[in-house]
Amino acid sequence: MGSGIVGLILLAADIYAVVMVLQSSVKGVEKLLWALLILLLPLAGLIIWYLLGPGKKPF
């Protein structure tokens, strides 16, 4: 049960990250690469996007 909830949270975070990438001002190829990274490596891609990705950082 707990792993299902964690999976849903990760899925929601990945969807949010992909939407943020698609709304960012980076070029088309960069958007595609970021989205693929997030989708192919869900947890690692999300962390990499958060630390290095396009857009404003919350910190």
mmCIF file as Biopython writes it, N, C-alpha, C and O atoms, coordinates in Angstrom:
data_model
#
loop_
_atom_site.group_PDB
_atom_site.id
_atom_site.type_symbol
_atom_site.label_atom_id
_atom_site.label_alt_id
_atom_site.label_comp_id
_atom_site.label_asym_id
_atom_site.label_entity_id
_atom_site.label_seq_id
_atom_site.pdbx_PDB_ins_code
_atom_site.Cartn_x
_atom_site.Cartn_y
_atom_site.Cartn_z
_atom_site.occupancy
_atom_site.B_iso_or_equiv
_atom_site.auth_seq_id
_atom_site.auth_asym_id
_atom_site.pdbx_PDB_model_num
ATOM 1   N N  . MET A ? 1  ? 0.827  -1.202 0.000   1.0 0.0 1  A 1 
ATOM 2   C CA . MET A ? 1  ? 0.000  0.000  0.000   1.0 0.0 1  A 1 
ATOM 3   C C  . MET A ? 1  ? 0.868  1.261  0.000   1.0 0.0 1  A 1 
ATOM 4   O O  . MET A ? 1  ? 0.609  2.191  -0.765  1.0 0.0 1  A 1 
ATOM 5   N N  . GLY A ? 2  ? 1.891  1.296  0.851   1.0 0.0 2  A 1 
ATOM 6   C CA . GLY A ? 2  ? 2.743  2.473  0.953   1.0 0.0 2  A 1 
ATOM 7   C C  . GLY A ? 2  ? 3.525  2.751  -0.315  1.0 0.0 2  A 1 
ATOM 8   O O  . GLY A ? 2  ? 3.707  3.909  -0.692  1.0 0.0 2  A 1 
ATOM 9   N N  . SER A ? 3  ? 3.995  1.688  -0.986  1.0 0.0 3  A 1 
ATOM 10  C CA . SER A ? 3  ? 4.764  1.904  -2.203  1.0 0.0 3  A 1 
ATOM 11  C C  . SER A ? 3  ? 3.877  2.428  -3.339  1.0 0.0 3  A 1 
ATOM 12  O O  . SER A ? 3  ? 4.361  3.139  -4.220  1.0 0.0 3  A 1 
ATOM 13  N N  . GLY A ? 4  ? 2.596  2.086  -3.326  1.0 0.0 4  A 1 
ATOM 14  C CA . GLY A ? 4  ? 1.671  2.603  -4.325  1.0 0.0 4  A 1 
ATOM 15  C C  . GLY A ? 4  ? 1.467  4.099  -4.181  1.0 0.0 4  A 1 
ATOM 16  O O  . GLY A ? 4  ? 1.390  4.821  -5.175  1.0 0.0 4  A 1 
ATOM 17  N N  . ILE A ? 5  ? 1.380  4.560  -2.947  1.0 0.0 5  A 1 
ATOM 18  C CA . ILE A ? 5  ? 1.226  5.995  -2.692  1.0 0.0 5  A 1 
ATOM 19  C C  . ILE A ? 5  ? 2.486  6.735  -3.109  1.0 0.0 5  A 1 
ATOM 20  O O  . ILE A ? 5  ? 2.413  7.802  -3.718  1.0 0.0 5  A 1 
ATOM 21  N N  . VAL A ? 6  ? 3.648  6.166  -2.781  1.0 0.0 6  A 1 
ATOM 22  C CA . VAL A ? 6  ? 4.922  6.784  -3.175  1.0 0.0 6  A 1 
ATOM 23  C C  . VAL A ? 6  ? 5.020  6.847  -4.692  1.0 0.0 6  A 1 
ATOM 24  O O  . VAL A ? 6  ? 5.475  7.847  -5.246  1.0 0.0 6  A 1 
ATOM 25  N N  . GLY A ? 7  ? 4.597  5.787  -5.361  1.0 0.0 7  A 1 
ATOM 26  C CA . GLY A ? 7  ? 4.604  5.766  -6.822  1.0 0.0 7  A 1 
ATOM 27  C C  . GLY A ? 7  ? 3.700  6.835  -7.422  1.0 0.0 7  A 1 
ATOM 28  O O  . GLY A ? 7  ? 4.064  7.480  -8.405  1.0 0.0 7  A 1 
ATOM 29  N N  . LEU A ? 8  ? 2.526  7.024  -6.832  1.0 0.0 8  A 1 
ATOM 30  C CA . LEU A ? 8  ? 1.610  8.060  -7.321  1.0 0.0 8  A 1 
ATOM 31  C C  . LEU A ? 8  ? 2.173  9.460  -7.099  1.0 0.0 8  A 1 
ATOM 32  O O  . LEU A ? 8  ? 2.012  10.340 -7.944  1.0 0.0 8  A 1 
ATOM 33  N N  . ILE A ? 9  ? 2.831  9.664  -5.965  1.0 0.0 9  A 1 
ATOM 34  C CA . ILE A ? 9  ? 3.454  10.963 -5.692  1.0 0.0 9  A 1 
ATOM 35  C C  . ILE A ? 9  ? 4.579  11.221 -6.692  1.0 0.0 9  A 1 
ATOM 36  O O  . ILE A ? 9  ? 4.712  12.331 -7.208  1.0 0.0 9  A 1 
ATOM 37  N N  . LEU A ? 10 ? 5.387  10.199 -6.965  1.0 0.0 10 A 1 
ATOM 38  C CA . LEU A ? 10 ? 6.468  10.346 -7.943  1.0 0.0 10 A 1 
ATOM 39  C C  . LEU A ? 10 ? 5.910  10.621 -9.335  1.0 0.0 10 A 1 
ATOM 40  O O  . LEU A ? 10 ? 6.450  11.451 -10.067 1.0 0.0 10 A 1 
ATOM 41  N N  . LEU A ? 11 ? 4.842  9.936  -9.701  1.0 0.0 11 A 1 
ATOM 42  C CA . LEU A ? 11 ? 4.204  10.167 -10.999 1.0 0.0 11 A 1 
ATOM 43  C C  . LEU A ? 11 ? 3.687  11.601 -11.102 1.0 0.0 11 A 1 
ATOM 44  O O  . LEU A ? 11 ? 3.886  12.262 -12.121 1.0 0.0 11 A 1 
ATOM 45  N N  . ALA A ? 12 ? 3.030  12.077 -10.058 1.0 0.0 12 A 1 
ATOM 46  C CA . ALA A ? 12 ? 2.523  13.451 -10.060 1.0 0.0 12 A 1 
ATOM 47  C C  . ALA A ? 12 ? 3.671  14.460 -10.151 1.0 0.0 12 A 1 
ATOM 48  O O  . ALA A ? 12 ? 3.564  15.454 -10.869 1.0 0.0 12 A 1 
ATOM 49  N N  . ALA A ? 13 ? 4.755  14.214 -9.436  1.0 0.0 13 A 1 
ATOM 50  C CA . ALA A ? 13 ? 5.911  15.115 -9.486  1.0 0.0 13 A 1 
ATOM 51  C C  . ALA A ? 13 ? 6.547  15.104 -10.868 1.0 0.0 13 A 1 
ATOM 52  O O  . ALA A ? 13 ? 6.964  16.151 -11.365 1.0 0.0 13 A 1 
ATOM 53  N N  . ASP A ? 14 ? 6.625  13.930 -11.498 1.0 0.0 14 A 1 
ATOM 54  C CA . ASP A ? 14 ? 7.181  13.841 -12.848 1.0 0.0 14 A 1 
ATOM 55  C C  . ASP A ? 14 ? 6.304  14.578 -13.855 1.0 0.0 14 A 1 
ATOM 56  O O  . ASP A ? 14 ? 6.815  15.281 -14.727 1.0 0.0 14 A 1 
ATOM 57  N N  . ILE A ? 15 ? 5.001  14.422 -13.739 1.0 0.0 15 A 1 
ATOM 58  C CA . ILE A ? 15 ? 4.091  15.138 -14.645 1.0 0.0 15 A 1 
ATOM 59  C C  . ILE A ? 15 ? 4.246  16.645 -14.463 1.0 0.0 15 A 1 
ATOM 60  O O  . ILE A ? 15 ? 4.293  17.393 -15.440 1.0 0.0 15 A 1 
ATOM 61  N N  . TYR A ? 16 ? 4.324  17.080 -13.225 1.0 0.0 16 A 1 
ATOM 62  C CA . TYR A ? 16 ? 4.530  18.503 -12.934 1.0 0.0 16 A 1 
ATOM 63  C C  . TYR A ? 16 ? 5.837  18.989 -13.565 1.0 0.0 16 A 1 
ATOM 64  O O  . TYR A ? 16 ? 5.868  20.054 -14.184 1.0 0.0 16 A 1 
ATOM 65  N N  . ALA A ? 17 ? 6.910  18.219 -13.413 1.0 0.0 17 A 1 
ATOM 66  C CA . ALA A ? 17 ? 8.209  18.613 -13.963 1.0 0.0 17 A 1 
ATOM 67  C C  . ALA A ? 17 ? 8.154  18.707 -15.490 1.0 0.0 17 A 1 
ATOM 68  O O  . ALA A ? 17 ? 8.684  19.653 -16.073 1.0 0.0 17 A 1 
ATOM 69  N N  . VAL A ? 18 ? 7.519  17.736 -16.131 1.0 0.0 18 A 1 
ATOM 70  C CA . VAL A ? 18 ? 7.419  17.762 -17.598 1.0 0.0 18 A 1 
ATOM 71  C C  . VAL A ? 18 ? 6.610  18.977 -18.047 1.0 0.0 18 A 1 
ATOM 72  O O  . VAL A ? 18 ? 6.984  19.640 -19.014 1.0 0.0 18 A 1 
ATOM 73  N N  . VAL A ? 19 ? 5.520  19.277 -17.369 1.0 0.0 19 A 1 
ATOM 74  C CA . VAL A ? 19 ? 4.717  20.455 -17.718 1.0 0.0 19 A 1 
ATOM 75  C C  . VAL A ? 19 ? 5.551  21.727 -17.546 1.0 0.0 19 A 1 
ATOM 76  O O  . VAL A ? 19 ? 5.486  22.625 -18.386 1.0 0.0 19 A 1 
ATOM 77  N N  . MET A ? 20 ? 6.323  21.809 -16.478 1.0 0.0 20 A 1 
ATOM 78  C CA . MET A ? 20 ? 7.158  22.995 -16.246 1.0 0.0 20 A 1 
ATOM 79  C C  . MET A ? 20 ? 8.222  23.124 -17.332 1.0 0.0 20 A 1 
ATOM 80  O O  . MET A ? 20 ? 8.515  24.230 -17.787 1.0 0.0 20 A 1 
ATOM 81  N N  . VAL A ? 21 ? 8.795  22.010 -17.745 1.0 0.0 21 A 1 
ATOM 82  C CA . VAL A ? 21 ? 9.785  22.031 -18.828 1.0 0.0 21 A 1 
ATOM 83  C C  . VAL A ? 21 ? 9.129  22.513 -20.116 1.0 0.0 21 A 1 
ATOM 84  O O  . VAL A ? 21 ? 9.686  23.355 -20.820 1.0 0.0 21 A 1 
ATOM 85  N N  . LEU A ? 22 ? 7.953  21.988 -20.426 1.0 0.0 22 A 1 
ATOM 86  C CA . LEU A ? 22 ? 7.284  22.377 -21.669 1.0 0.0 22 A 1 
ATOM 87  C C  . LEU A ? 22 ? 6.861  23.839 -21.664 1.0 0.0 22 A 1 
ATOM 88  O O  . LEU A ? 22 ? 6.748  24.447 -22.729 1.0 0.0 22 A 1 
ATOM 89  N N  . GLN A ? 23 ? 6.628  24.411 -20.504 1.0 0.0 23 A 1 
ATOM 90  C CA . GLN A ? 23 ? 6.251  25.819 -20.413 1.0 0.0 23 A 1 
ATOM 91  C C  . GLN A ? 23 ? 7.464  26.747 -20.297 1.0 0.0 23 A 1 
ATOM 92  O O  . GLN A ? 23 ? 7.311  27.968 -20.323 1.0 0.0 23 A 1 
ATOM 93  N N  . SER A ? 24 ? 8.643  26.188 -20.171 1.0 0.0 24 A 1 
ATOM 94  C CA . SER A ? 24 ? 9.843  27.015 -20.006 1.0 0.0 24 A 1 
ATOM 95  C C  . SER A ? 24 ? 10.225 27.663 -21.335 1.0 0.0 24 A 1 
ATOM 96  O O  . SER A ? 24 ? 9.655  27.354 -22.382 1.0 0.0 24 A 1 
ATOM 97  N N  . SER A ? 25 ? 11.192 28.557 -21.270 1.0 0.0 25 A 1 
ATOM 98  C CA . SER A ? 25 ? 11.601 29.309 -22.457 1.0 0.0 25 A 1 
ATOM 99  C C  . SER A ? 25 ? 12.763 28.668 -23.204 1.0 0.0 25 A 1 
ATOM 100 O O  . SER A ? 25 ? 13.301 29.285 -24.123 1.0 0.0 25 A 1 
ATOM 101 N N  . VAL A ? 26 ? 13.165 27.464 -22.848 1.0 0.0 26 A 1 
ATOM 102 C CA . VAL A ? 26 ? 14.279 26.820 -23.537 1.0 0.0 26 A 1 
ATOM 103 C C  . VAL A ? 26 ? 13.852 26.362 -24.925 1.0 0.0 26 A 1 
ATOM 104 O O  . VAL A ? 26 ? 12.662 26.247 -25.216 1.0 0.0 26 A 1 
ATOM 105 N N  . LYS A ? 27 ? 14.838 26.105 -25.773 1.0 0.0 27 A 1 
ATOM 106 C CA . LYS A ? 27 ? 14.587 25.693 -27.154 1.0 0.0 27 A 1 
ATOM 107 C C  . LYS A ? 27 ? 13.925 24.315 -27.213 1.0 0.0 27 A 1 
ATOM 108 O O  . LYS A ? 27 ? 13.947 23.569 -26.234 1.0 0.0 27 A 1 
ATOM 109 N N  . GLY A ? 28 ? 13.339 23.985 -28.359 1.0 0.0 28 A 1 
ATOM 110 C CA . GLY A ? 28 ? 12.594 22.753 -28.533 1.0 0.0 28 A 1 
ATOM 111 C C  . GLY A ? 28 ? 13.372 21.485 -28.250 1.0 0.0 28 A 1 
ATOM 112 O O  . GLY A ? 28 ? 12.855 20.582 -27.593 1.0 0.0 28 A 1 
ATOM 113 N N  . VAL A ? 29 ? 14.615 21.396 -28.735 1.0 0.0 29 A 1 
ATOM 114 C CA . VAL A ? 29 ? 15.409 20.188 -28.523 1.0 0.0 29 A 1 
ATOM 115 C C  . VAL A ? 29 ? 15.734 20.019 -27.043 1.0 0.0 29 A 1 
ATOM 116 O O  . VAL A ? 29 ? 15.700 18.904 -26.522 1.0 0.0 29 A 1 
ATOM 117 N N  . GLU A ? 30 ? 16.046 21.116 -26.366 1.0 0.0 30 A 1 
ATOM 118 C CA . GLU A ? 30 ? 16.336 21.043 -24.934 1.0 0.0 30 A 1 
ATOM 119 C C  . GLU A ? 30 ? 15.096 20.591 -24.157 1.0 0.0 30 A 1 
ATOM 120 O O  . GLU A ? 30 ? 15.204 19.802 -23.218 1.0 0.0 30 A 1 
ATOM 121 N N  . LYS A ? 31 ? 13.933 21.083 -24.545 1.0 0.0 31 A 1 
ATOM 122 C CA . LYS A ? 31 ? 12.686 20.658 -23.897 1.0 0.0 31 A 1 
ATOM 123 C C  . LYS A ? 31 ? 12.510 19.159 -24.049 1.0 0.0 31 A 1 
ATOM 124 O O  . LYS A ? 31 ? 12.175 18.464 -23.090 1.0 0.0 31 A 1 
ATOM 125 N N  . LEU A ? 32 ? 12.736 18.665 -25.252 1.0 0.0 32 A 1 
ATOM 126 C CA . LEU A ? 32 ? 12.585 17.241 -25.522 1.0 0.0 32 A 1 
ATOM 127 C C  . LEU A ? 32 ? 13.551 16.432 -24.667 1.0 0.0 32 A 1 
ATOM 128 O O  . LEU A ? 32 ? 13.160 15.422 -24.081 1.0 0.0 32 A 1 
ATOM 129 N N  . LEU A ? 33 ? 14.806 16.861 -24.587 1.0 0.0 33 A 1 
ATOM 130 C CA . LEU A ? 33 ? 15.795 16.129 -23.808 1.0 0.0 33 A 1 
ATOM 131 C C  . LEU A ? 33 ? 15.457 16.123 -22.317 1.0 0.0 33 A 1 
ATOM 132 O O  . LEU A ? 33 ? 15.586 15.092 -21.656 1.0 0.0 33 A 1 
ATOM 133 N N  . TRP A ? 34 ? 15.025 17.269 -21.787 1.0 0.0 34 A 1 
ATOM 134 C CA . TRP A ? 34 ? 14.634 17.322 -20.377 1.0 0.0 34 A 1 
ATOM 135 C C  . TRP A ? 34 ? 13.440 16.418 -20.108 1.0 0.0 34 A 1 
ATOM 136 O O  . TRP A ? 34 ? 13.426 15.677 -19.126 1.0 0.0 34 A 1 
ATOM 137 N N  . ALA A ? 35 ? 12.439 16.479 -20.982 1.0 0.0 35 A 1 
ATOM 138 C CA . ALA A ? 35 ? 11.247 15.653 -20.799 1.0 0.0 35 A 1 
ATOM 139 C C  . ALA A ? 35 ? 11.605 14.165 -20.861 1.0 0.0 35 A 1 
ATOM 140 O O  . ALA A ? 35 ? 11.109 13.373 -20.059 1.0 0.0 35 A 1 
ATOM 141 N N  . LEU A ? 36 ? 12.460 13.788 -21.803 1.0 0.0 36 A 1 
ATOM 142 C CA . LEU A ? 36 ? 12.876 12.388 -21.903 1.0 0.0 36 A 1 
ATOM 143 C C  . LEU A ? 36 ? 13.644 11.946 -20.667 1.0 0.0 36 A 1 
ATOM 144 O O  . LEU A ? 36 ? 13.443 10.837 -20.172 1.0 0.0 36 A 1 
ATOM 145 N N  . LEU A ? 37 ? 14.515 12.803 -20.169 1.0 0.0 37 A 1 
ATOM 146 C CA . LEU A ? 37 ? 15.275 12.475 -18.957 1.0 0.0 37 A 1 
ATOM 147 C C  . LEU A ? 37 ? 14.332 12.215 -17.787 1.0 0.0 37 A 1 
ATOM 148 O O  . LEU A ? 37 ? 14.494 11.244 -17.049 1.0 0.0 37 A 1 
ATOM 149 N N  . ILE A ? 38 ? 13.355 13.087 -17.629 1.0 0.0 38 A 1 
ATOM 150 C CA . ILE A ? 38 ? 12.405 12.943 -16.523 1.0 0.0 38 A 1 
ATOM 151 C C  . ILE A ? 38 ? 11.561 11.685 -16.695 1.0 0.0 38 A 1 
ATOM 152 O O  . ILE A ? 38 ? 11.289 10.987 -15.719 1.0 0.0 38 A 1 
ATOM 153 N N  . LEU A ? 39 ? 11.147 11.392 -17.913 1.0 0.0 39 A 1 
ATOM 154 C CA . LEU A ? 39 ? 10.274 10.240 -18.142 1.0 0.0 39 A 1 
ATOM 155 C C  . LEU A ? 39 ? 11.026 8.910  -18.110 1.0 0.0 39 A 1 
ATOM 156 O O  . LEU A ? 39 ? 10.480 7.906  -17.653 1.0 0.0 39 A 1 
ATOM 157 N N  . LEU A ? 40 ? 12.267 8.891  -18.589 1.0 0.0 40 A 1 
ATOM 158 C CA . LEU A ? 40 ? 13.020 7.638  -18.631 1.0 0.0 40 A 1 
ATOM 159 C C  . LEU A ? 40 ? 13.670 7.295  -17.293 1.0 0.0 40 A 1 
ATOM 160 O O  . LEU A ? 40 ? 13.843 6.118  -16.974 1.0 0.0 40 A 1 
ATOM 161 N N  . LEU A ? 41 ? 14.027 8.300  -16.517 1.0 0.0 41 A 1 
ATOM 162 C CA . LEU A ? 41 ? 14.620 8.097  -15.194 1.0 0.0 41 A 1 
ATOM 163 C C  . LEU A ? 41 ? 13.773 8.863  -14.177 1.0 0.0 41 A 1 
ATOM 164 O O  . LEU A ? 41 ? 14.172 9.942  -13.739 1.0 0.0 41 A 1 
ATOM 165 N N  . PRO A ? 42 ? 12.629 8.334  -13.800 1.0 0.0 42 A 1 
ATOM 166 C CA . PRO A ? 42 ? 11.659 9.122  -13.021 1.0 0.0 42 A 1 
ATOM 167 C C  . PRO A ? 42 ? 12.224 9.808  -11.776 1.0 0.0 42 A 1 
ATOM 168 O O  . PRO A ? 42 ? 12.053 11.018 -11.628 1.0 0.0 42 A 1 
ATOM 169 N N  . LEU A ? 43 ? 12.875 9.096  -10.899 1.0 0.0 43 A 1 
ATOM 170 C CA . LEU A ? 43 ? 13.366 9.725  -9.673  1.0 0.0 43 A 1 
ATOM 171 C C  . LEU A ? 43 ? 14.637 10.524 -9.934  1.0 0.0 43 A 1 
ATOM 172 O O  . LEU A ? 43 ? 14.730 11.686 -9.539  1.0 0.0 43 A 1 
ATOM 173 N N  . ALA A ? 44 ? 15.605 9.918  -10.588 1.0 0.0 44 A 1 
ATOM 174 C CA . ALA A ? 44 ? 16.866 10.613 -10.874 1.0 0.0 44 A 1 
ATOM 175 C C  . ALA A ? 44 ? 16.629 11.808 -11.794 1.0 0.0 44 A 1 
ATOM 176 O O  . ALA A ? 44 ? 17.197 12.878 -11.577 1.0 0.0 44 A 1 
ATOM 177 N N  . GLY A ? 45 ? 15.794 11.633 -12.818 1.0 0.0 45 A 1 
ATOM 178 C CA . GLY A ? 45 ? 15.499 12.731 -13.737 1.0 0.0 45 A 1 
ATOM 179 C C  . GLY A ? 45 ? 14.826 13.894 -13.033 1.0 0.0 45 A 1 
ATOM 180 O O  . GLY A ? 45 ? 15.112 15.055 -13.325 1.0 0.0 45 A 1 
ATOM 181 N N  . LEU A ? 46 ? 13.934 13.580 -12.108 1.0 0.0 46 A 1 
ATOM 182 C CA . LEU A ? 46 ? 13.256 14.622 -11.337 1.0 0.0 46 A 1 
ATOM 183 C C  . LEU A ? 46 ? 14.254 15.407 -10.484 1.0 0.0 46 A 1 
ATOM 184 O O  . LEU A ? 46 ? 14.194 16.635 -10.425 1.0 0.0 46 A 1 
ATOM 185 N N  . ILE A ? 47 ? 15.157 14.706 -9.835  1.0 0.0 47 A 1 
ATOM 186 C CA . ILE A ? 47 ? 16.170 15.362 -9.000  1.0 0.0 47 A 1 
ATOM 187 C C  . ILE A ? 47 ? 17.105 16.209 -9.855  1.0 0.0 47 A 1 
ATOM 188 O O  . ILE A ? 47 ? 17.407 17.347 -9.496  1.0 0.0 47 A 1 
ATOM 189 N N  . ILE A ? 48 ? 17.563 15.672 -10.973 1.0 0.0 48 A 1 
ATOM 190 C CA . ILE A ? 48 ? 18.457 16.419 -11.865 1.0 0.0 48 A 1 
ATOM 191 C C  . ILE A ? 48 ? 17.747 17.649 -12.405 1.0 0.0 48 A 1 
ATOM 192 O O  . ILE A ? 48 ? 18.329 18.734 -12.446 1.0 0.0 48 A 1 
ATOM 193 N N  . TRP A ? 49 ? 16.492 17.490 -12.821 1.0 0.0 49 A 1 
ATOM 194 C CA . TRP A ? 49 ? 15.737 18.642 -13.317 1.0 0.0 49 A 1 
ATOM 195 C C  . TRP A ? 49 ? 15.603 19.707 -12.241 1.0 0.0 49 A 1 
ATOM 196 O O  . TRP A ? 49 ? 15.778 20.894 -12.514 1.0 0.0 49 A 1 
ATOM 197 N N  . TYR A ? 50 ? 15.292 19.287 -11.021 1.0 0.0 50 A 1 
ATOM 198 C CA . TYR A ? 50 ? 15.106 20.242 -9.923  1.0 0.0 50 A 1 
ATOM 199 C C  . TYR A ? 50 ? 16.385 21.025 -9.659  1.0 0.0 50 A 1 
ATOM 200 O O  . TYR A ? 50 ? 16.335 22.228 -9.406  1.0 0.0 50 A 1 
ATOM 201 N N  . LEU A ? 51 ? 17.526 20.354 -9.717  1.0 0.0 51 A 1 
ATOM 202 C CA . LEU A ? 51 ? 18.795 21.003 -9.400  1.0 0.0 51 A 1 
ATOM 203 C C  . LEU A ? 51 ? 19.372 21.796 -10.576 1.0 0.0 51 A 1 
ATOM 204 O O  . LEU A ? 51 ? 19.945 22.867 -10.377 1.0 0.0 51 A 1 
ATOM 205 N N  . LEU A ? 52 ? 19.226 21.281 -11.790 1.0 0.0 52 A 1 
ATOM 206 C CA . LEU A ? 52 ? 19.912 21.878 -12.938 1.0 0.0 52 A 1 
ATOM 207 C C  . LEU A ? 52 ? 19.002 22.350 -14.070 1.0 0.0 52 A 1 
ATOM 208 O O  . LEU A ? 52 ? 19.470 22.982 -15.017 1.0 0.0 52 A 1 
ATOM 209 N N  . GLY A ? 53 ? 17.731 22.053 -13.982 1.0 0.0 53 A 1 
ATOM 210 C CA . GLY A ? 53 ? 16.821 22.312 -15.086 1.0 0.0 53 A 1 
ATOM 211 C C  . GLY A ? 53 ? 16.504 23.776 -15.323 1.0 0.0 53 A 1 
ATOM 212 O O  . GLY A ? 53 ? 16.871 24.649 -14.537 1.0 0.0 53 A 1 
ATOM 213 N N  . PRO A ? 54 ? 15.811 24.020 -16.429 1.0 0.0 54 A 1 
ATOM 214 C CA . PRO A ? 54 ? 15.441 25.395 -16.773 1.0 0.0 54 A 1 
ATOM 215 C C  . PRO A ? 54 ? 14.399 25.953 -15.826 1.0 0.0 54 A 1 
ATOM 216 O O  . PRO A ? 54 ? 13.623 25.210 -15.224 1.0 0.0 54 A 1 
ATOM 217 N N  . GLY A ? 55 ? 14.390 27.246 -15.703 1.0 0.0 55 A 1 
ATOM 218 C CA . GLY A ? 55 ? 13.368 27.904 -14.872 1.0 0.0 55 A 1 
ATOM 219 C C  . GLY A ? 55 ? 13.922 28.429 -13.561 1.0 0.0 55 A 1 
ATOM 220 O O  . GLY A ? 55 ? 15.086 28.226 -13.217 1.0 0.0 55 A 1 
ATOM 221 N N  . LYS A ? 56 ? 13.049 29.106 -12.851 1.0 0.0 56 A 1 
ATOM 222 C CA . LYS A ? 56 ? 13.425 29.680 -11.557 1.0 0.0 56 A 1 
ATOM 223 C C  . LYS A ? 56 ? 13.512 28.596 -10.495 1.0 0.0 56 A 1 
ATOM 224 O O  . LYS A ? 56 ? 12.751 27.628 -10.508 1.0 0.0 56 A 1 
ATOM 225 N N  . LYS A ? 57 ? 14.439 28.774 -9.587  1.0 0.0 57 A 1 
ATOM 226 C CA . LYS A ? 57 ? 14.604 27.835 -8.489  1.0 0.0 57 A 1 
ATOM 227 C C  . LYS A ? 57 ? 13.940 28.398 -7.240  1.0 0.0 57 A 1 
ATOM 228 O O  . LYS A ? 57 ? 13.997 29.605 -7.002  1.0 0.0 57 A 1 
ATOM 229 N N  . PRO A ? 58 ? 13.310 27.538 -6.436  1.0 0.0 58 A 1 
ATOM 230 C CA . PRO A ? 58 ? 12.625 28.020 -5.244  1.0 0.0 58 A 1 
ATOM 231 C C  . PRO A ? 58 ? 13.566 28.419 -4.118  1.0 0.0 58 A 1 
ATOM 232 O O  . PRO A ? 58 ? 13.117 28.963 -3.110  1.0 0.0 58 A 1 
ATOM 233 N N  . PHE A ? 59 ? 14.869 28.161 -4.268  1.0 0.0 59 A 1 
ATOM 234 C CA . PHE A ? 59 ? 15.824 28.523 -3.207  1.0 0.0 59 A 1 
ATOM 235 C C  . PHE A ? 59 ? 16.836 29.509 -3.683  1.0 0.0 59 A 1 
ATOM 236 O O  . PHE A ? 59 ? 17.709 29.917 -2.916  1.0 0.0 59 A 1 
#
